[in-house]
Amino acid sequence: MDLLWFILIGIAAGWLAGQITKGGGFGLVGDLVVGVIGALLGGFLFSAIGLATYGLLGSLFTATVGAVVLLYGLKLIKR
């Protein structure tokens, strides 16, 4: 069941990050990949600065922040 929540949060976070950064999603698989990598990156960044989130909304927030950072980083590298 935890894997299912991880996948659903990854999809939602990837979609939200796409809306925040460029105004569109990346398709189901693209949103999932961006969201999962964003969740890992967000967890690393939050632990590095000493922040912790709890619950479903906390996980979604962490994954979304990580995904936005990932997309902005990729946009900077692409230039």
Secondary structure as GFF3:
##gff-version 3
##sequence-region A 1 79
A	DSSP	alpha_helix	2	21	.	.	.	ID=ss1
A	DSSP	alpha_helix	27	48	.	.	.	ID=ss2
A	DSSP	alpha_helix	55	78	.	.	.	ID=ss3
###
